[in-house]
Amino acid sequence: MALTSSDETDLLLPLVRGIADSAQFLEFLERLRRRSDAEYVSIIMKQGDGPHAQISDFHAGRDLRAAAREVDPFEMHALERLHYDQLRPGRVYSVGEFVDHDPVFRAERMEKMRRLGIADERVVRLPQIEDTSAWLIMARAQPCIGADSALLSSLAPYVEAALRSYVTLEAHRIRASVSSQGMARSATAWMALDREARLLAIDPRLNTWLRANLGYTPRTGERLRDLGVHAERELSAAAILFASDDPPSPRAAVLHEHPRLEALLTATSDMPVPSMLALCRLPNARTAQSVERLARLFDLPPREAELAIALNEGQSIAEAAKAMGLTVETARNYSKRLYAKLGVRGQPELVRLVCDSVAVMA
């Protein structure tokens, strides 16, 4: 069955929109459900194998999985109890093909379906997408007809293509989220600039810092301003080099003196056009969690951990003692115990150990 121009508008466009839509294919599935007069239409995705595989169920109409649990709390929806992994990709299967060979199983299956208000089902397995298996399923209160199977068969290649894009997009989303959290925890922010040093994209935290300290909001497509003549010239010259076909090794630059903003300039990767990446370190203020984490990591008493964090922030022993309400002699005794417990030879090595620790992450 060939899809008509009306089908392309009513079904395929919502399918494509569903790749990035927050509702995740709901519009496509609902239109398909209405088109086929089905009780339930779904895309089921299984990532991984075995009992711990992750199941995603995008559906329109009645939630048959929830309804099956209400009918029998120990029984999942009958569809999930079939050997779906053994289905041949691209072929549409009817429920009868699963049960005709076993009259007892057929009777049990049909009774479960009756209690769910379902008379017939159709399922097509889609080709494997990396480690993800997927099926397009339709369930009706009335017997399915040939047009239902033909429609699922025609839609299957388009659904496969959409799900491939969806799986890729989800992987990018996960990596982007993890990278963003990691950079935020390490007080690192970023911005990308094109060959003319015009802003392509910027970390929201760096945007906030520039707005708070320089008094303006950077705009995409424009050059940064108010950095000073020397910094702006250096950034422009570096952008030409790092956006070239043969970029140099990363280099450090001071983008602003007061308050100080440093950047490590390097070439980007996996960008649509060659560009330059500027990685900037933002202030990472001490939190109560920093002391708790350091104490936990190295099995330290809270006060000793607090002193170690204070020394890492650049305070002298006398300054830390005053801030903590200790005598200088007590603080010195704490520091000696810290050196012994942590196996360091003095304050410089202590500061380096703390600085390299995850305790001081945000």
C-alpha positions, 0 to 999 in steps of 0.5 A: 500500500503506497502512502498518499500525499494526505498520509504524508501530511497527516502521518509522516510530518508528525512522525518527523516532528516527534523526533525532537518533540517533548511529547515523543511521537504522540501526535503521529501515534494518535493520528495513526490510531484515529486513521485505523480506528484502533484502541491502542497504537504504540512504538515499543523500544527495548535497549539492551537484552535480558531482564534488565533491558530498558523498555520505552513505550510511546503510545496513543489511546488506552494504556494497555500495559496499565490495563493489563496490570489492573486485570492481573497484577502479575501479568504484563501486557500479552504482547510483551510475553511473546518472543518479539525478538524472533520476529522477522523485521519488516513483516507484519504479524497478526495475533493468530500467527502466535497462537494457532499452533497451541489451542490452550495458549490460544484460549488463554491469550484470547481471554486476556485480550477479551478482558482488555477489550481487544479483539485483534492485534498487528505488530511489525518489528523494525530493523535493529538500531544499534543496541535498540530493538523496536516494534510498531503495534496496533490493537483494535476492538474489532478484527483488523483488516488487510488495510491495517497490515498494509498501512503498518508495512508502508509506515515501517521504513519511515518509523525506522528512519525516525527512530534512528534519528531519535536514538542518535539524538538521545545519545547526543542529549545524554553526552551533552547533559553529562558534559555540561554537568561535568564542566559546571562541577569543575567550574569550566565554561566555554564559548565557540567562535568562528574564524572572524571571532564572532560568537557561535555559541556560549555556555549560559554560565559564562554568559551570566559572568560576562553580563555581571562583570562586563555589563553586557550580554554577548550576542550570537553572530557578534564579536565580544566587546569590552575585553580590552584592545589587546585581548580583542586583537589576540582573540581575533588572531587566534580565531584565524589560526584555530579555525584553519585546516592545520590548527596549532596546539592549545594556548592560554590567553587572558581575556580580561584582567579585572576581574580576571578571566582566563581562557584555553584556546583550542580548535573545536571538533565535530562542528559544522564549520571549523571554529575555535573553542575558548575554555574559561575557568570561573570562580568556584566558591567553597561550599559546605559540601567541599569540607564534607567531601574531603573529610569523607574521601580521606577519613578526616575530622571535619575541622581538619578538612575545613582547614585543608579547604581554607589553605587550598583557597590561598589562606595562610595558617594564621588567616585560616585559624582566625576564620575558624576561631582557632589559635594559630598553634591549634591550626598548626597542629591540625596542619601537621596531622593533615600532612601525616595522614595525607602523606604530603610534605607540606602546605604546597603538596597539601594544596595540590592534593586538595585542588586535584580532588573531587571535593572542591568541585561545585 
